[in-house]
């Protein structure tokens, strides 16, 4: 068998290209994980609970994960959201596209103080749900008539978004001896 037969045949070239694609996907996944790691450590959500939903042999299980975040602009409000995370080989490599089923609950956990004016729909938190195309966002709004902060979680894609979403409302109430509560309408641009 000649060298040309080993490396020049169509089957050998296909194997070579397949190997290169797998290596490129692995390098891209590692680069994405490395790029996301500092941001996750600095401002990332707190993992509250992980619960396996589908057992996988020799790879990570599919699971539901509950996270907690504080609104960076509004002191006294915390949100918890639950999202599914895929296991298996794609989940392990970080290339699985995650589904858009996300639940959300936000509550007043102390006296509410708004740090600066905001626009309706400002992003509170954002996270990628696939390697390139999909991300999850939590946005904030003010219901001025009811003096309530409203939080919406949804996912969007480069080409096509998802109608799946969840909403949480946090009525601004006095806390302890605080006196009259803040009016969110005064803080909307």
MIGUTOR-538469 format. One record per residue: residue number from 1; residue in three letters; x, y, z of N, C-alpha, C, O in turn. Coordinates in steps of 0.1 Angstrom, whole numbers. Layout:
BEGIN
SITE   seq   type   neast   nnorth     nup   caeast   canorth    caup   ceast   cnorth     cup   oeast   onorth     oup
SITE   NUM    ALA       X        Y       Z        X         Y       Z       X        Y       Z       X        Y       Z
...
***
This chain:
BEGIN
SITE   seq   type   neast   nnorth     nup   caeast   canorth    caup   ceast   cnorth     cup   oeast   onorth     oup
SITE     1    UNK       8      -12       0        0         0       0       9       12       0      18       13       8
SITE     2    UNK       7       22      -9       15        33     -10      10       44      -1      -2       44       5
SITE     3    UNK      18       54       1       14        65      10       2       73       4      -7       77      11
SITE     4    UNK       2       73      -9      -10        80     -16     -23       72     -13     -33       79     -12
SITE     5    UNK     -22       59     -12      -34        51     -10     -39       54       5     -51       54       7
SITE     6    UNK     -30       55      14      -34        57      28     -40       71      31     -50       72      37
SITE     7    UNK     -34       81      25      -38        95      28     -45      102      17     -52      112      19
SITE     8    UNK     -45       96       5      -51       103      -6     -64       97     -10     -71      103     -18
SITE     9    UNK     -68       86      -4      -81        81      -8     -93       89      -2     -91       96       8
SITE    10    UNK    -104       89      -9     -115        97      -4    -119       94      11    -123      103      18
SITE    11    UNK    -119       81      14     -123        77      28    -113       83      38    -117       87      49
SITE    12    UNK    -100       82      35      -90        88      44     -91      103      45     -90      108      56
SITE    13    UNK     -94      110      34      -96       124      35    -109      127      44    -108      137      52
SITE    14    UNK    -119      120      42     -131       122      51    -128      120      65    -132      128      74
SITE    15    UNK    -121      109      69     -117       107      83    -108      118      88    -110      123      99
SITE    16    UNK    -100      123      79      -91       135      83     -99      147      86     -97      154      96
SITE    17    UNK    -109      150      77     -117       162      79    -126      160      91    -129      170      99
SITE    18    UNK    -132      148      94     -140       146     105    -132      148     118    -137      154     128
SITE    19    UNK    -120      143     118     -111       145     130    -108      160     132    -109      165     144
SITE    20    UNK    -105      167     122     -103       182     123    -115      189     128    -114      198     136
SITE    21    UNK    -127      185     123     -140       191     128    -142      189     143    -145      198     150
SITE    22    UNK    -140      177     147     -141       173     161    -131      181     170    -135      187     180
SITE    23    UNK    -119      182     165     -109       190     173    -112      205     173    -111      211     183
SITE    24    UNK    -117      210     162     -121       224     161    -133      227     170    -133      237     177
SITE    25    UNK    -142      218     171     -154       220     180    -149      219     195    -154      227     203
SITE    26    UNK    -140      210     198     -135       210     211    -127      222     215    -129      227     226
SITE    27    UNK    -119      227     206     -111       239     209    -121      251     210    -119      260     219
SITE    28    UNK    -131      252     202     -141       263     203    -148      262     216    -151      273     222
SITE    29    UNK    -152      250     220     -159       249     233    -150      253     245    -155      260     254
SITE    30    UNK    -138      249     245     -129       253     255    -126      268     256    -126      274     266
SITE    31    UNK    -125      274     244     -123       288     243    -135      296     248    -134      306     256
SITE    32    UNK    -147      291     245     -159       298     250    -160      296     265    -164      306     271
SITE    33    UNK    -157      285     270     -158       283     285    -148      291     292    -151      297     302
SITE    34    UNK    -136      292     286     -125       301     292    -129      315     292    -127      323     301
SITE    35    UNK    -135      320     281     -139       334     280    -151      337     289    -151      348     295
SITE    36    UNK    -160      327     292     -171       330     300    -167      328     315    -174      333     324
SITE    37    UNK    -157      321     318     -153       318     332    -151      331     341    -157      332     351
SITE    38    UNK    -143      340     336     -141       352     345    -154      360     347    -156      365     358
SITE    39    UNK    -162      361     337     -175       368     339    -184      361     349    -190      367     357
SITE    40    UNK    -184      348     348     -192       340     357    -187      341     371    -195      341     380
SITE    41    UNK    -174      342     373     -169       343     386    -172      356     392    -174      358     404
SITE    42    UNK    -171      367     384     -172       380     389    -187      384     393    -190      388     404
SITE    43    UNK    -196      382     383     -210       386     385    -220      375     384    -232      377     384
SITE    44    UNK    -215      363     383     -224       352     379    -234      349     390    -233      353     401
SITE    45    UNK    -244      341     386     -255       337     395    -250      327     406    -240      320     403
SITE    46    UNK    -257      326     417     -253       316     427    -261      304     424    -273      304     422
SITE    47    UNK    -255      292     424     -262       280     422    -268      276     436    -261      275     446
SITE    48    UNK    -281      274     436     -288       271     448    -291      256     449    -289      250     459
SITE    49    UNK    -295      250     437     -299       236     437    -297      230     424    -300      236     414
SITE    50    UNK    -292      217     423     -291       210     411    -299      197     413    -297      190     423
SITE    51    UNK    -308      193     404     -316       181     405    -315      174     391    -320      179     381
SITE    52    UNK    -310      161     391     -309       153     379    -323      149     374    -332      146     383
SITE    53    UNK    -325      150     361     -338       146     356    -337      134     346    -346      126     345
SITE    54    UNK    -325      133     340     -323       121     331    -309      117     334    -299      124     333
SITE    55    UNK    -307      104     338     -294        98     341    -287       95     328    -293       89     319
SITE    56    UNK    -274       98     327     -266        95     315    -254       86     320    -248       89     330
SITE    57    UNK    -251       76     312     -240        68     316    -227       74     311    -225       77     299
SITE    58    UNK    -217       76     320     -204        81     317    -203       96     312    -192      100     309
SITE    59    UNK    -214      103     312     -214       117     309    -223      124     319    -231      117     326
SITE    60    UNK    -222      137     320     -231       144     329    -246      142     326    -250      140     315
SITE    61    UNK    -254      141     337     -268       139     336    -275      152     331    -269      163     332
SITE    62    UNK    -287      151     325     -296       162     323    -301      167     336    -303      158     345
SITE    63    UNK    -302      180     339     -306       184     352    -314      197     352    -313      205     342
SITE    64    UNK    -321      200     362     -326       213     365    -317      220     375    -313      214     385
SITE    65    UNK    -314      233     372     -306       240     381    -313      253     385    -318      260     377
SITE    66    UNK    -313      256     398     -319       268     404    -308      277     407    -298      274     414
SITE    67    UNK    -309      290     402     -299       300     404    -305      312     411    -317      314     410
SITE    68    UNK    -297      319     419     -301       331     425    -293      343     421    -281      342     420
SITE    69    UNK    -299      355     418     -292       367     414    -298      379     422    -310      378     425
SITE    70    UNK    -291      389     424     -295       402     429    -296      411     417    -288      411     408
SITE    71    UNK    -307      420     417     -308       430     407    -296      440     410    -295      445     421
SITE    72    UNK    -288      442     400     -276       450     402    -279      465     404    -271      473     409
SITE    73    UNK    -291      469     400     -295       483     400    -305      486     411    -307      498     415
SITE    74    UNK    -312      476     416     -322       477     427    -318      469     439    -319      457     439
SITE    75    UNK    -314      476     449     -311       469     462    -324      465     468    -335      472     468
SITE    76    UNK    -324      453     474     -336       448     481    -344      438     472    -355      434     477
SITE    77    UNK    -340      435     460     -347       426     451    -338      414     447    -327      417     443
SITE    78    UNK    -343      402     449     -335       390     444    -344      382     435    -356      381     438
SITE    79    UNK    -338      376     425     -346       367     416    -340      353     417    -328      352     418
SITE    80    UNK    -348      344     415     -344       330     414    -350      325     401    -362      327     398
SITE    81    UNK    -342      318     393     -347       312     381    -342      297     380    -331      294     385
SITE    82    UNK    -350      289     373     -347       275     371    -346      273     356    -355      277     349
SITE    83    UNK    -335      266     352     -334       262     338    -329      248     337    -321      244     345
SITE    84    UNK    -333      242     326     -327       228     323    -313      229     317    -311      238     309
SITE    85    UNK    -305      220     321     -291       220     315    -290      206     309    -292      196     316
SITE    86    UNK    -285      205     297     -284       192     290    -270      186     294    -260      192     296
SITE    87    UNK    -271      173     296     -259       165     299    -254      159     286    -254      165     275
SITE    88    UNK    -249      146     287     -244       139     276    -231      145     271    -225      154     277
SITE    89    UNK    -227      141     259     -214       145     254    -215      160     250    -205      168     253
SITE    90    UNK    -226      164     243     -227       178     239    -227      187     251    -221      198     251
SITE    91    UNK    -235      184     261     -235       192     273    -221      192     280    -217      203     285
SITE    92    UNK    -214      181     280     -201       181     286    -191      190     279    -183      196     285
SITE    93    UNK    -192      191     265     -183       199     257    -188      213     256    -181      222     251
SITE    94    UNK    -200      216     261     -205       230     261    -211      234     247    -212      246     245
SITE    95    UNK    -215      224     239     -220       228     226    -234      224     224    -240      227     213
SITE    96    UNK    -241      220     235     -255       216     234    -263      229     234    -261      238     241
SITE    97    UNK    -274      230     225     -283       241     225    -293      238     236    -300      228     235
SITE    98    UNK    -294      246     246     -303       244     257    -318      248     253    -319      257     245
SITE    99    UNK    -328      242     259     -342       245     256    -345      259     264    -338      263     272
SITE   100    UNK    -356      264     260     -360       277     265    -370      277     277    -375      287     280
SITE   101    UNK    -371      265     283     -381       264     294    -374      270     307    -366      263     313
SITE   102    UNK    -377      282     311     -371       289     322    -382      294     331    -391      301     326
SITE   103    UNK    -381      292     344     -390       297     353    -384      309     361    -371      309     362
SITE   104    UNK    -392      318     366     -386       329     373    -395      333     385    -407      333     384
SITE   105    UNK    -388      337     396     -395       342     408    -386      353     414    -374      351     416
SITE   106    UNK    -392      365     416     -385       376     422    -392      381     434    -404      381     434
SITE   107    UNK    -385      385     444     -391       390     457    -383      401     463    -371      403     461
SITE   108    UNK    -390      409     471     -384       419     479    -378      412     491    -385      405     498
SITE   109    UNK    -365      415     493     -358       408     504    -352      418     514    -345      415     524
SITE   110    UNK    -355      431     512     -351       442     521    -357      455     516    -365      455     507
SITE   111    UNK    -353      466     523     -357       479     518    -353      481     503    -341      479     500
SITE   112    UNK    -362      486     495     -358       488     481    -352      502     479    -358      512     483
SITE   113    UNK    -341      502     473     -334       514     469    -329      513     455    -322      504     451
SITE   114    UNK    -334      522     446     -330       522     432    -318      531     431    -318      542     435
SITE   115    UNK    -307      526     425     -294       533     424    -293      543     413    -287      554     415
SITE   116    UNK    -300      541     402     -300       551     391    -312      548     382    -318      538     383
SITE   117    UNK    -315      558     374     -326       557     364    -324      546     354    -312      543     351
SITE   118    UNK    -335      540     350     -334       529     341    -345      530     330    -354      537     332
SITE   119    UNK    -343      523     319     -352       523     308    -361      510     309    -356      500     314
SITE   120    UNK    -373      511     305     -382       499     305    -375      488     297    -372      491     285
SITE   121    UNK    -374      476     302     -368       465     294    -353      464     296    -346      457     288
SITE   122    UNK    -347      472     305     -332       471     307    -329      456     311    -336      450     319
SITE   123    UNK    -317      452     306     -313       438     310    -307      438     324    -298      446     327
SITE   124    UNK    -312      429     332     -307       426     346    -296      416     345    -286      417     352
SITE   125    UNK    -299      405     337     -289       394     336    -291      388     323    -302      387     318
SITE   126    UNK    -280      383     317     -280       376     304    -270      365     304    -260      366     310
SITE   127    UNK    -274      354     297     -265       342     297    -267      335     284    -279      333     279
SITE   128    UNK    -256      330     278     -257       322     266    -263      309     268    -261      302     279
SITE   129    UNK    -272      304     259     -279       291     260    -274      281     249    -279      270     249
SITE   130    UNK    -265      286     241     -259       277     231    -246      283     227    -243      294     232
SITE   131    UNK    -238      277     220     -224       281     217    -224      295     210    -216      303     213
SITE   132    UNK    -234      297     201     -234       310     193    -247      317     193    -248      329     195
SITE   133    UNK    -258      310     190     -270       316     185    -281      320     196    -289      328     193
SITE   134    UNK    -281      314     208     -292       316     217    -287      322     230    -277      318     235
SITE   135    UNK    -295      331     236     -292       335     250    -305      338     257    -316      340     252
SITE   136    UNK    -304      337     271     -315       339     280    -312      353     286    -301      357     289
SITE   137    UNK    -323      360     288     -322       374     293    -333      376     304    -345      371     302
SITE   138    UNK    -329      383     315     -339       387     324    -339      403     323    -329      409     324
SITE   139    UNK    -351      408     321     -352       423     319    -361      429     330    -370      421     335
SITE   140    UNK    -360      442     332     -368       448     343    -376      459     337    -373      466     327
SITE   141    UNK    -388      461     343     -397       472     339    -404      477     352    -403      471     362
SITE   142    UNK    -410      489     351     -418       495     362    -432      496     358    -436      502     348
SITE   143    UNK    -441      490     366     -456       492     365    -459      504     374    -461      502     386
SITE   144    UNK    -459      516     368     -460       529     376    -474      529     383    -474      534     395
SITE   145    UNK    -484      525     377     -498       525     383    -498      517     396    -505      521     405
SITE   146    UNK    -491      506     396     -492       497     408    -479      498     417    -478      490     426
SITE   147    UNK    -470      507     413     -457       508     420    -450      494     422    -447      490     433
SITE   148    UNK    -449      487     411     -444       473     411    -433      472     400    -434      477     389
SITE   149    UNK    -422      465     404     -411       462     395    -415      449     389    -420      439     395
SITE   150    UNK    -414      448     375     -418       436     368    -405      430     361    -398      438     354
SITE   151    UNK    -403      417     363     -392       411     357    -397      400     347    -406      393     350
SITE   152    UNK    -391      400     335     -394       391     324    -382      383     321    -371      388     318
SITE   153    UNK    -383      369     320     -372       361     315    -377      355     301    -388      350     300
SITE   154    UNK    -368      355     292     -371       349     279    -358      345     272    -347      349     276
SITE   155    UNK    -359      337     261     -347       334     254    -349      339     239    -360      339     234
SITE   156    UNK    -338      343     233     -338       347     219    -327      340     212    -317      336     217
SITE   157    UNK    -329      340     199     -320       334     190    -316      344     179    -324      353     176
SITE   158    UNK    -305      342     172     -301       351     161    -312      351     150    -314      362     145
SITE   159    UNK    -317      340     147     -327       339     136    -341      340     141    -350      347     136
SITE   160    UNK    -344      332     151     -358       330     156    -359      329     171    -351      321     177
SITE   161    UNK    -367      337     177     -368       337     192    -378      326     196    -383      318     188
SITE   162    UNK    -380      326     209     -389       316     215    -400      324     222    -397      334     229
SITE   163    UNK    -413      319     221     -424       326     228    -424      322     243    -432      328     251
SITE   164    UNK    -416      312     247     -416       307     261    -410      318     270    -399      324     266
SITE   165    UNK    -417      321     281     -412       332     289    -418      330     303    -427      322     305
SITE   166    UNK    -414      338     313     -420       338     326    -419      352     331    -409      360     328
SITE   167    UNK    -428      356     340     -429       370     345    -430      369     360    -437      360     366
SITE   168    UNK    -423      378     367     -424       380     382    -426      394     385    -420      403     379
SITE   169    UNK    -435      397     395     -438       411     399    -434      412     413    -436      404     422
SITE   170    UNK    -428      424     416     -423       427     430    -430      440     434    -424      451     430
SITE   171    UNK    -441      440     441     -447       452     446    -437      459     456    -431      453     465
SITE   172    UNK    -435      472     454     -426       479     463    -433      483     475    -442      492     475
SITE   173    UNK    -430      477     486     -437       479     499    -427      485     509    -415      483     508
SITE   174    UNK    -432      492     520     -423       497     530    -417      485     537    -423      474     538
SITE   175    UNK    -405      486     542     -397       476     548    -393      480     562    -385      490     563
SITE   176    UNK    -398      474     573     -394       478     586    -399      492     589    -411      495     586
SITE   177    UNK    -390      500     594     -394       514     597    -390      524     586    -387      535     588
SITE   178    UNK    -390      519     574     -385       527     562    -394      539     559    -388      549     554
SITE   179    UNK    -406      539     562     -415       550     558    -421      547     545    -423      536     541
SITE   180    UNK    -424      558     537     -430       557     524    -420      550     514    -408      553     514
SITE   181    UNK    -425      540     507     -416       533     498    -413      541     485    -419      551     482
SITE   182    UNK    -402      537     479     -397       544     467    -408      542     456    -415      532     456
SITE   183    UNK    -410      552     447     -419       551     436    -410      548     424    -402      556     419
SITE   184    UNK    -412      536     418     -404       532     406    -406      541     394    -396      543     386
SITE   185    UNK    -417      548     393     -420       557     382    -410      569     382    -407      574     372
SITE   186    UNK    -405      572     394     -396       583     395    -382      580     390    -373      588     388
SITE   187    UNK    -379      567     387     -366       562     383    -366      557     369    -356      552     364
SITE   188    UNK    -377      558     362     -377       554     348    -374      566     339    -379      577     340
SITE   189    UNK    -365      563     329     -360       574     320    -371      577     310    -370      585     301
***
